[in-house]
């Protein structure tokens, strides 16, 4: 097992232990709140460890509040299908975990609801507000974001287990029954989705990523790549390594954050999209990432007239790609 893989397995164990503490010792710290802005919904709240109610006329909108492993408060959004759709499905509800890009911010509730039309539960982390810094503290900031993504997927798996297992033990991956779960992301969110799918292995069954970053960090530095996530890298090396004597060593220290390092361990069926416009210096890196993906079920979609932005056609492709077959009640 590589050093990078060992490192992230250790971080995963820490996340599991942290979540077990939250669920067992302090279950009230995770509250499953009804989305308060919708007046049509009854006013109540349920702890994560209890069976949640899916309302009959509209999707169930909720928020989960919990602390990250470093103590920072996090909010996770949850949208579930209406009871009329959920009750017609005998197999477990598929789950979609969405990771938004740092540039565009969280997706709206309305956008997340689109996946409910597929009969899926949707989970999205409102990512912590802090600069995207790849360099300071040896990449600790970005590493913490990846850890947050692991926590989010574990929470999503725990919600899916509520009717089938003891939720208090749901942080133990060994107790999870197989669940249909897809990770989706764009930009830096795609990088988080890819990392989660890599670290969690077969527990993530599908992966859809658009313009995943950071991808091939050394190449991004050499080609002066312009996406914002690389700005701290360019600035740091310019001021702290002006002659470039130790640049390669410094870049090598960031390999544990690079999408290229996560790709070989991805087992989920993968749909990858690339916007080529304005990203010429990154196209070879994206191609290398696609080739390194460990799964044999993968597809690459390129958009010559689109760049680092949201691409509607790719989002439509995601809906078809993540469609999980389900058994319905007769």
Buried (B, 14 or more C-beta within 10 A) or exposed (E): EEEBBEEBEEBBEBBBEBBBEBBEEEBEBBBBBBBEEEEEBEEEEBBBBEEBBBBEEBBBBBBBBBBBBEEEEBBBBBBBBBBEBBEBBEEBBBBBBBBBBBBEEBBEBEBBBBBBEBBBBBBBBBBBEEEBBBBEEEBEBBBBBBBBBBBBBBBBBBBBBBEEBEBBBBBBBEEBEEBBBBBBBBBBBBBBBBBBBBBBEEBBBBBBBBBBBBBBBBBBBEBEBBBBBBBBBBEBBEEEBEEEEEBEEBBEEBBBBBBBBBBEBBBBBBBBBBBBEEBEBBEEBBBBBBEBBBBEEBEBBEBEEBBBBBBEEBBEBBEEBBBBEBEEEE
